[in-house]
C-alpha cells in the first residue's frame, strides 16, 4: 500500500479546487508551509494579477545543477460530468484513489512532497529542484513566468522530469499545439430576405469544413511519425457560438480550433493555408457588405517535446523506473518549453494513466503510486553521496 503520508498529502491537494478558472494560492500556501516545516525555502512566481502562482524550491547544494521534478497544480473542471464520488474528496476503493487531479497530476506531486523528509535528511551531492506551476491545462500558460525567472538564475537544472501520467513509462516526445479563435462578422437582416444579408454561421461552417478536410488529409496523407498512437498531426474544432434567433440572419459566429502537430510539421504553415482560404471567403463576404470580416487570433501555443532516445536523460530516468519501455504521448506537457526555451534535457514520467484524466470519477491506482514512490526513492539514493 502507498505511504500513508503520500495519501494524506494527496487528500489535502485534492481538497483544493484548483480548476484553471480559480486561484491556486491556497494550495500553494499549504505546499509552502509544508516545505518550510522541513526547513526548505521556496519561491513563488505570481501571475500579473497575483491571483495564481508557480512555486520553485531547491533541496541540496545550491551551487550545482540538479534534477527538476515538475508538475502542474491546476485541474480541468468537473462541470457537466457525472461523478458518482465527491470530486474534491479523496476516496479509496478496490486499490484506487478517486478525486479530481488524482492522476492528472496531484498524485505525482503528493509522492514528491512525501519524499521531502528523506531528501532533506540525505547528503545530496546533486540538488533536487521542485517546480509546481499553474494554468497548464489552458495552454501551459503559468509555467512561462517560472521559466522567465529561471532564465535569470546562474545555474539552471541539468535534467527535468515532468510527472504527467505515463504509467511510469519514460516518454521522450509529444506533439506541439496551436489553438486559435476565429471570429466571423456578417451582416444581419430578416431571414425572409436572407440573400441580402451575410450569414456568419454559414461562412463559419465553410471554414470548419476546410479544417475537417485538412484533418482527414493528415490522417490519410501524413506526414507520419512513428511512436504515437495517432502518428500524424490532428486538427479539431472544439466550440462554436453564433446567432440570436432563427428569423435573423446571424451577423456573428465564432469558434475555437486546435492543431496538434508532430515534430515534422510546422503548425504555422498549416495556419497560413487556413488564413489564405479565409481571405478568399472574406472577399466574397465583402462583395455583399464591406463591413464583413474574418479574424483569426492565436489563443495559445506550446512546442512539442522531442528528446533523442539516446540522450543521457533517457538512460538516467529509465534506470530509476521499473518500466523499461519508452514511448510517445498524444497529450501535451510543459516539457517542450523547458526543453526548447531553457535548453534542459527533459522527459515525461509519472504515475497513473491519462485514460483516467479529465473524466468523471478520475482515479489513480495504488500500485502506480507505489511505483512512483520507489522511483523517487531511487532518485534520492542516486543523488546522495
C-alpha positions as CSV (number, residue, x, y, z in Angstrom):
1,X,0.0,0.0,0.0
2,X,1.1,3.6,-0.7
3,X,2.9,5.6,2.1
4,X,0.2,7.0,4.4
5,X,2.0,10.4,4.3
6,X,1.6,10.4,0.5
7,X,-2.1,9.6,0.8
8,X,-2.6,12.3,3.4
9,X,-0.9,14.9,1.2
10,X,-2.9,13.7,-1.8
11,X,-6.1,14.1,0.3
12,X,-5.1,17.7,1.1
13,X,-4.2,18.5,-2.6
14,X,-7.5,17.1,-4.0
15,X,-9.4,19.1,-1.4
16,X,-8.3,22.3,-3.1
17,X,-10.4,23.1,-6.1
18,X,-7.7,24.3,-8.4
19,X,-9.7,24.3,-11.6
20,X,-7.8,26.7,-14.0
21,X,-10.6,29.2,-13.6
22,X,-9.8,29.5,-9.9
23,X,-6.8,30.6,-7.8
24,X,-4.3,28.0,-6.7
25,X,-2.9,30.2,-3.9
26,X,-4.4,28.2,-1.0
27,X,-2.8,25.0,-2.3
28,X,0.5,26.8,-2.8
29,X,0.3,28.2,0.8
30,X,-0.2,24.6,2.0
31,X,2.8,23.3,0.0
32,X,5.0,26.2,1.0
33,X,4.1,25.7,4.7
34,X,4.8,22.0,4.4
35,X,8.2,22.6,2.8
36,X,9.0,25.2,5.4
37,X,8.2,22.7,8.2
38,X,11.1,20.6,6.8
39,X,13.4,23.6,6.5
40,X,13.0,24.0,2.8
41,X,12.8,27.5,1.4
42,X,10.6,28.1,-1.6
43,X,9.8,30.9,-4.0
44,X,6.5,31.9,-5.5
45,X,6.3,33.3,-9.0
46,X,3.0,35.1,-9.5
47,X,0.8,35.9,-12.4
48,X,0.1,39.6,-13.3
49,X,-2.9,39.7,-11.0
50,X,-1.2,38.0,-8.1
51,X,-4.1,35.5,-8.0
52,X,-2.1,32.4,-9.0
53,X,1.5,31.3,-8.5
54,X,4.2,28.9,-9.5
55,X,6.4,27.5,-6.8
56,X,10.1,26.7,-7.0
57,X,12.4,25.1,-4.4
58,X,15.8,23.6,-4.2
59,X,16.9,20.8,-1.8
60,X,20.6,20.1,-1.6
61,X,23.7,22.1,-2.7
62,X,22.7,25.4,-4.4
63,X,25.9,25.7,-6.3
64,X,25.3,22.7,-8.6
65,X,22.8,22.0,-11.4
66,X,20.3,19.3,-10.3
67,X,17.3,17.3,-11.2
68,X,14.0,19.1,-11.5
69,X,10.7,17.4,-10.7
70,X,7.9,19.3,-12.4
71,X,4.2,19.2,-12.1
72,X,1.1,21.5,-12.6
73,X,-1.3,22.2,-9.8
74,X,-4.4,23.2,-11.8
75,X,-7.1,20.7,-13.0
76,X,-9.8,20.6,-15.6
77,X,-13.4,21.4,-14.5
78,X,-16.0,18.8,-13.3
79,X,-18.9,20.9,-14.7
80,X,-21.2,18.7,-16.8
81,X,-19.6,15.5,-15.7
82,X,-21.5,12.8,-13.9
83,X,-19.4,11.9,-10.8
84,X,-20.5,9.0,-8.5
85,X,-18.0,10.1,-5.9
86,X,-17.1,13.5,-4.4
87,X,-14.8,15.2,-6.9
88,X,-12.8,17.2,-4.3
89,X,-12.5,14.5,-1.6
90,X,-10.1,11.6,-1.8
91,X,-12.0,8.3,-1.6
92,X,-10.4,4.8,-1.8
93,X,-12.0,1.7,-3.2
94,X,-10.6,-1.5,-4.7
95,X,-7.0,-0.3,-4.8
96,X,-7.9,3.0,-6.4
97,X,-7.9,6.6,-5.1
98,X,-10.6,8.8,-6.6
99,X,-10.8,12.6,-6.9
100,X,-10.2,15.4,-9.4
101,X,-6.5,15.6,-10.1
102,X,-5.6,12.2,-8.6
103,X,-3.9,11.1,-11.7
104,X,-3.5,14.5,-13.6
105,X,-1.4,15.3,-11.7
106,X,-1.7,15.7,-7.9
107,X,-0.7,12.1,-7.4
108,X,2.8,12.8,-8.6
109,X,3.1,16.0,-6.5
110,X,1.9,14.1,-3.4
111,X,4.6,11.5,-3.9
112,X,7.3,14.1,-4.4
113,X,6.2,16.1,-1.3
114,X,6.0,13.0,0.9
115,X,9.7,12.2,0.0
116,X,10.9,15.7,1.1
117,X,11.8,14.5,4.6
118,X,14.2,11.9,3.0
119,X,15.6,14.5,0.6
120,X,16.4,16.8,3.5
121,X,18.0,14.0,5.6
122,X,20.2,12.5,2.9
123,X,23.6,14.1,2.0
124,X,22.6,15.0,-1.6
125,X,25.6,15.7,-3.8
126,X,23.3,16.9,-6.6
127,X,20.2,19.0,-5.7
128,X,16.6,18.2,-6.4
129,X,14.5,21.1,-7.7
130,X,10.7,21.2,-7.2
131,X,8.8,23.2,-9.8
132,X,5.0,23.4,-9.5
133,X,3.0,25.5,-11.9
134,X,-0.4,27.0,-12.6
135,X,-2.6,27.1,-15.7
136,X,-1.0,24.2,-17.6
137,X,-4.5,22.9,-18.6
138,X,-5.3,26.1,-20.6
139,X,-2.1,26.1,-22.7
140,X,0.9,25.9,-20.5
141,X,0.4,29.5,-19.5
142,X,1.7,29.8,-16.0
143,X,5.0,28.0,-16.3
144,X,6.2,30.6,-18.8
145,X,6.6,33.1,-15.9
146,X,8.6,30.5,-13.9
147,X,10.8,29.9,-17.0
148,X,11.4,33.6,-17.3
149,X,12.6,33.6,-13.6
150,X,14.8,30.5,-14.2
151,X,16.5,32.2,-17.2
152,X,17.9,34.7,-14.7
153,X,19.3,32.0,-12.4
154,X,23.1,31.5,-12.6
155,X,22.5,27.7,-12.6
156,X,19.6,26.0,-14.4
157,X,18.6,22.4,-13.7
158,X,20.6,19.8,-15.6
159,X,17.6,17.5,-16.1
160,X,13.8,17.8,-16.0
161,X,11.3,15.1,-15.2
162,X,7.7,16.0,-15.9
163,X,5.5,13.8,-13.7
164,X,2.5,13.7,-16.1
165,X,0.7,10.3,-16.0
166,X,2.6,7.8,-18.2
167,X,2.2,4.6,-16.1
168,X,5.8,5.3,-15.0
169,X,7.0,4.8,-18.6
170,X,9.7,7.1,-19.9
171,X,8.3,9.3,-22.6
172,X,10.6,11.2,-24.9
173,X,8.2,13.0,-27.3
174,X,4.8,14.6,-27.5
175,X,3.1,16.8,-30.1
176,X,3.0,20.6,-30.1
177,X,-0.2,22.6,-30.0
178,X,-1.5,25.7,-31.6
179,X,-5.1,26.9,-30.7
180,X,-6.9,29.8,-32.4
181,X,-10.2,31.7,-32.2
182,X,-12.0,32.5,-35.5
183,X,-14.5,35.4,-35.4
184,X,-16.8,35.8,-38.4
185,X,-18.6,39.1,-38.8
186,X,-21.5,39.0,-41.2
187,X,-24.5,41.3,-41.9
188,X,-27.8,40.7,-40.3
189,X,-31.2,41.0,-41.9
190,X,-34.7,39.4,-41.8
191,X,-34.5,35.7,-42.6
192,X,-37.1,36.2,-45.3
193,X,-34.6,38.3,-47.1
194,X,-31.6,36.1,-46.4
195,X,-29.8,36.7,-49.7
196,X,-29.5,40.4,-48.8
197,X,-27.5,39.5,-45.7
198,X,-24.3,37.7,-45.0
199,X,-24.8,34.6,-42.8
200,X,-21.8,34.5,-40.4
201,X,-22.8,30.9,-39.4
202,X,-22.7,29.7,-42.9
203,X,-19.3,31.1,-43.5
204,X,-18.0,29.7,-40.2
205,X,-19.3,26.3,-41.3
206,X,-17.3,26.6,-44.5
207,X,-14.2,27.4,-42.5
208,X,-14.9,24.5,-40.2
209,X,-15.4,22.2,-43.2
210,X,-12.0,23.3,-44.5
211,X,-10.4,22.3,-41.2
212,X,-12.1,19.0,-41.2
213,X,-10.8,18.3,-44.7
214,X,-7.4,19.2,-43.5
215,X,-7.8,16.7,-40.6
216,X,-8.8,13.9,-43.0
217,X,-5.8,14.7,-45.3
218,X,-3.4,14.5,-42.4
219,X,-4.9,11.1,-41.4
220,X,-4.5,9.6,-44.9
221,X,-1.5,11.5,-46.4
222,X,0.6,12.4,-43.3
223,X,3.4,13.2,-42.7
224,X,3.6,10.5,-40.2
225,X,5.8,10.0,-37.1
226,X,6.0,6.5,-35.6
227,X,5.8,6.0,-31.8
228,X,2.4,7.7,-31.4
229,X,-1.0,6.0,-31.2
230,X,-2.1,8.7,-33.6
231,X,1.1,9.2,-35.8
232,X,0.1,12.3,-37.6
233,X,-0.9,15.9,-36.9
234,X,-4.5,16.3,-35.8
235,X,-7.0,19.2,-36.4
236,X,-10.0,19.7,-34.2
237,X,-12.8,22.2,-33.8
238,X,-14.0,22.4,-30.2
239,X,-16.6,25.1,-29.6
240,X,-18.9,27.2,-31.8
241,X,-21.2,30.1,-30.8
242,X,-23.3,32.2,-33.1
243,X,-26.8,33.6,-34.0
244,X,-29.5,35.1,-31.9
245,X,-32.9,33.9,-33.4
246,X,-34.0,31.7,-36.3
247,X,-35.6,34.6,-38.1
248,X,-32.5,36.8,-38.1
249,X,-29.6,36.2,-40.5
250,X,-26.7,35.9,-38.0
251,X,-24.1,38.7,-38.1
252,X,-21.7,36.9,-35.8
253,X,-20.2,33.5,-35.3
254,X,-17.0,32.4,-33.5
255,X,-15.3,29.1,-32.9
256,X,-12.1,27.6,-31.4
257,X,-9.9,25.1,-33.2
258,X,-6.6,23.5,-32.5
259,X,-3.7,21.8,-34.3
260,X,-1.6,19.2,-32.5
261,X,1.4,18.8,-34.7
262,X,4.1,16.2,-34.9
263,X,7.7,17.4,-35.0
264,X,8.0,17.1,-38.8
265,X,5.2,19.7,-39.3
266,X,5.1,23.4,-38.7
267,X,1.6,24.4,-37.4
268,X,2.1,27.9,-38.6
269,X,2.4,26.7,-42.2
270,X,-1.0,25.0,-41.8
271,X,-2.4,28.1,-40.2
272,X,-1.2,30.2,-43.1
273,X,-3.0,27.9,-45.6
274,X,-6.2,28.3,-43.5
275,X,-5.7,32.1,-43.5
276,X,-5.5,32.1,-47.3
277,X,-8.8,30.3,-47.6
278,X,-10.3,32.7,-45.0
279,X,-9.1,35.7,-47.1
280,X,-10.9,34.3,-50.1
281,X,-14.1,33.9,-48.1
282,X,-13.8,37.4,-46.6
283,X,-13.5,38.9,-50.1
284,X,-16.7,37.1,-51.1
285,X,-18.5,38.4,-48.0
286,X,-17.3,42.0,-48.5
287,X,-18.7,42.0,-52.0
288,X,-22.1,42.0,-50.3
289,X,-21.2,44.2,-47.3
290,X,-17.9,46.0,-46.8
291,X,-18.1,45.7,-43.0
292,X,-17.9,41.9,-43.1
293,X,-14.7,40.3,-41.8
294,X,-13.0,37.1,-40.7
295,X,-10.5,37.4,-37.8
296,X,-8.1,34.6,-36.7
297,X,-6.3,35.0,-33.4
298,X,-3.9,32.5,-31.8
299,X,-5.1,31.9,-28.2
300,X,-2.4,29.5,-27.0
301,X,0.5,27.6,-28.4
302,X,3.3,25.5,-27.0
303,X,6.1,23.4,-28.6
304,X,6.3,19.7,-28.7
305,X,8.8,17.6,-26.9
306,X,11.4,15.7,-28.9
307,X,14.2,14.2,-26.8
308,X,16.6,11.8,-28.6
309,X,16.2,8.2,-27.4
310,X,20.0,8.0,-26.8
311,X,20.1,11.2,-24.7
312,X,21.7,10.8,-21.3
313,X,18.5,11.9,-19.5
314,X,16.6,9.0,-21.0
315,X,19.1,6.4,-19.7
316,X,19.2,8.2,-16.4
317,X,15.5,8.2,-15.8
318,X,15.0,4.6,-17.2
319,X,17.4,3.4,-14.5
320,X,15.1,4.8,-11.9
321,X,11.9,3.2,-13.1
322,X,10.7,-0.5,-13.2
323,X,9.2,0.2,-16.6
324,X,11.8,-0.4,-19.3
325,X,9.5,0.8,-22.2
326,X,9.9,4.1,-23.9
327,X,7.2,5.9,-25.9
328,X,5.4,9.0,-27.0
329,X,2.1,10.6,-25.8
330,X,-0.7,12.3,-27.6
331,X,-1.3,15.0,-25.0
332,X,0.9,18.0,-24.3
333,X,3.1,19.0,-21.4
334,X,5.3,21.8,-20.2
335,X,8.3,19.7,-21.3
336,X,8.6,21.3,-24.7
337,X,9.0,24.7,-23.0
338,X,11.6,23.6,-20.5
339,X,13.5,21.8,-23.3
340,X,13.3,24.5,-26.1
341,X,13.3,27.7,-24.1
342,X,15.7,26.7,-21.2
343,X,17.6,24.0,-23.0
344,X,17.0,21.5,-20.2
345,X,17.1,17.8,-21.3
346,X,13.5,16.7,-20.5
347,X,11.5,13.5,-20.3
348,X,7.9,12.8,-19.1
349,X,7.5,10.0,-16.5
350,X,4.8,9.9,-13.8
351,X,2.2,7.7,-12.2
352,X,-1.3,6.9,-13.5
353,X,-2.8,7.0,-16.9
354,X,-4.4,9.7,-18.9
355,X,-7.1,7.2,-19.7
356,X,-8.5,8.3,-16.4
357,X,-7.6,12.0,-16.6
358,X,-10.2,14.7,-17.5
359,X,-13.0,12.2,-16.8
360,X,-15.7,11.8,-14.1
361,X,-14.5,9.5,-11.2
362,X,-10.9,10.2,-12.1
363,X,-8.7,7.8,-10.2
364,X,-5.1,6.6,-9.7
365,X,-4.1,3.0,-8.9
366,X,-2.4,2.4,-5.5
367,X,0.2,0.3,-7.4
368,X,1.1,3.3,-9.6
369,X,1.7,5.5,-6.5
370,X,3.9,2.8,-5.1
371,X,5.9,2.6,-8.3
372,X,6.4,6.4,-8.2
373,X,7.4,6.3,-4.6
374,X,10.1,3.7,-5.4
375,X,11.2,5.8,-8.4
376,X,11.7,8.9,-6.2
377,X,13.5,6.9,-3.5
378,X,15.9,5.6,-6.2
379,X,16.4,9.1,-7.3
380,X,17.3,10.3,-3.8
381,X,19.7,7.4,-3.4
382,X,21.3,8.1,-6.8
383,X,21.9,11.7,-5.9
384,X,23.2,11.1,-2.4
385,X,26.9,10.9,-1.5
